Amino acid sequence: MNLVADLVRGKSVVKALDMLEYMPKKGAKVLYKLVKSAAANAVHNDKMELDTLVIDRIYVGRGPKIKRVRFVSRSRISHYEKYRSYVKVVLNTK
């Protein structure tokens, strides 16, 4: 997800949403929803203009691991971990 966050950091919100919408990465879909929600909160709560918003900072940190089990042949079990991450988006005006 850091790769996608590096691409949109410092860009305007409108341009970042356009980029994230058509990016084929899994993290792009998650960041699209996050940036869209952050922009809606800034417009509604703080009365900011959508055209003047810029992504000031995006923090992507390591989150908790979830341990899972996969059943394989011959009555065996294979263990694997699913990785999560914490993301923080900070918006600012131009």
Order of alpha helices (4+ residues) and beta strands (2+ residues): alpha-alpha-alpha-beta-beta
